[in-house]
Amino acid sequence: MFEKATFAGGCFWCMVKPFDQFDGIESVISGYTGGHLANPTYEQVKSGHSGHLEAVEITFDPAVFPYEQLLDIFWQQIDPTDNDGQFQDRGASYRPAIFVHNEKQRQMALASRKLLDESGRFPKPVITEIQDAEPFYPAEEYHQDFYLKNPDHYAQDRADSGRDEFLEAVWKKADA
């Protein structure tokens, strides 16, 4: 039986590919959640007036790919100490968050965040929000699977963002 997981980690273009490559992942959809407008547009979300975050909704089979593994991937895509955006993408619509769909996900997310915070990996506290899942609105079609449709633009955006350098410094160097 499939379940949903929803993560906000800055630009949703950069949050699809890390999840979109494993058995047990049925789909990864770019979209918007956490705001007060029904069916917001990209322009409304980017303006910061809709209250939504750019996010990905993942449909997965927990028997094949457990939620804990999704959490591990999520943490390794973001700066969990920055609540004002992610990397070059600044503002409320780009802040990181975990939207939980049930109490089991909440407990796993809380435990995972606590472990990461206590790991000493980050010089500042891990402050990523964990909140109840809210209605999820798929983004416009041109945002879906952006890394596949526009590989050059995607690669350039990642290179310009500072995301990869940060992730390399925090995860690869610390694990060596």
C-alpha positions in Angstrom: 0.0 0.0 0.0 1.4 3.4 -1.0 1.8 6.3 1.3 2.6 10.0 0.8 5.5 12.0 2.1 5.8 15.8 1.7 9.0 17.8 2.0 9.9 21.4 1.4 13.5 22.1 0.8 13.9 25.3 -1.1 13.5 25.2 -4.9 11.4 22.2 -5.7 13.4 21.6 -8.9 16.3 20.5 -6.7 14.2 18.2 -4.5 12.8 15.9 -7.2 15.9 14.1 -8.5 17.3 12.9 -5.1 14.1 10.9 -4.5 13.2 10.0 -8.1 15.7 7.2 -8.6 14.7 4.4 -6.2 12.6 1.3 -6.3 9.6 1.8 -4.2 9.1 5.5 -5.2 6.0 5.7 -7.3 6.1 9.4 -8.1 7.6 12.7 -7.0 5.5 15.8 -7.8 6.6 19.4 -7.5 4.0 21.7 -6.0 2.8 24.0 -3.3 1.6 23.4 0.3 1.1 25.1 3.6 -0.6 28.3 2.4 -4.1 29.9 2.4 -5.0 30.0 -1.3 -6.6 27.2 -3.2 -4.7 26.2 -6.4 -2.0 28.8 -6.2 0.1 29.7 -9.2 3.9 29.8 -9.2 3.8 33.6 -9.4 1.5 33.8 -6.3 3.7 31.4 -4.3 7.0 33.1 -5.4 5.5 36.5 -4.4 5.3 35.3 -0.8 1.7 36.3 -0.4 0.1 32.9 -0.6 1.8 31.4 2.4 2.7 28.3 0.5 6.1 26.6 0.4 7.6 25.0 -2.7 7.5 21.3 -1.9 7.5 17.8 -3.3 4.9 15.1 -2.7 6.3 11.6 -2.8 4.2 8.6 -3.3 6.1 5.6 -2.0 5.8 2.0 -0.9 7.0 1.8 2.7 7.6 -1.9 2.4 10.2 -1.3 -0.3 11.5 2.2 0.6 10.8 3.1 4.3 9.9 6.6 5.4 13.1 6.7 7.5 15.1 6.5 4.3 13.1 9.4 2.8 14.0 11.5 5.9 17.7 10.6 5.5 17.6 11.8 1.9 15.6 14.9 2.8 18.1 16.1 5.4 21.0 15.6 3.0 19.4 18.0 0.5 18.9 21.1 2.7 20.5 23.4 5.3 18.2 22.5 8.3 19.5 25.5 10.2 18.2 28.1 7.8 14.5 29.0 8.0 14.7 32.1 5.7 15.1 30.1 2.5 17.6 27.7 1.0 20.8 28.6 -0.6 20.2 31.3 -3.3 16.4 31.0 -3.0 15.4 33.3 -0.2 12.0 34.0 1.4 9.2 32.2 3.1 8.2 30.1 0.1 11.7 28.5 0.1 12.0 27.5 3.8 12.5 23.9 4.7 9.7 21.8 6.3 8.5 18.3 6.8 4.7 17.9 6.3 3.6 14.7 8.1 0.6 12.6 7.0 0.2 10.6 10.2 1.4 10.2 13.7 3.9 7.6 12.8 5.6 10.0 10.3 5.5 12.7 13.0 7.3 10.5 15.5 9.9 9.4 13.0 10.5 13.0 11.8 10.8 14.3 15.3 13.3 11.6 16.2 15.2 12.1 13.0 15.5 15.9 13.6 16.6 15.4 17.2 19.3 12.9 16.1 20.6 15.3 13.5 20.6 18.3 15.9 22.5 16.3 18.5 25.0 15.0 15.9 27.1 18.1 16.0 27.1 18.2 12.2 25.8 21.8 12.1 27.2 24.7 14.1 23.7 26.1 14.6 20.5 24.4 15.8 18.4 22.3 13.4 15.2 24.3 13.2 13.4 22.7 10.3 9.6 22.7 11.0 7.6 19.6 11.3 3.9 20.2 10.7 0.7 18.5 9.6 0.3 17.9 5.9 -2.0 20.4 4.3 -3.6 20.4 0.8 -0.9 19.9 -1.8 -1.3 21.6 -5.2 0.8 20.3 -8.1 2.8 23.0 -9.8 2.4 23.9 -13.4 3.5 21.2 -15.9 6.7 23.0 -16.9 8.0 22.5 -13.3 7.4 18.8 -13.3 10.5 16.6 -13.8 12.5 19.8 -14.5 15.8 18.0 -14.2 14.8 15.7 -17.0 13.1 18.2 -19.3 15.8 20.9 -18.9 19.0 19.2 -17.8 21.3 22.1 -18.8 19.2 24.7 -17.0 18.8 22.4 -14.0 22.6 21.8 -13.8 23.3 25.5 -14.1 20.8 26.4 -11.4 22.3 23.9 -9.0 25.8 25.1 -9.7 24.8 28.8 -9.1 22.8 28.1 -6.0 25.6 27.0 -3.6 23.6 24.0 -2.7 26.0 21.4 -3.9 29.0 23.0 -2.3 27.2 23.2 1.1 26.0 19.6 0.9 29.5 18.4 -0.1 31.1 20.2 2.8 28.5 19.1 5.4 28.0 15.5 4.3 30.9 14.1 2.4 33.7 15.8 4.4 32.1 15.0 7.7 31.6 11.3 6.7 35.2 10.9 5.5 
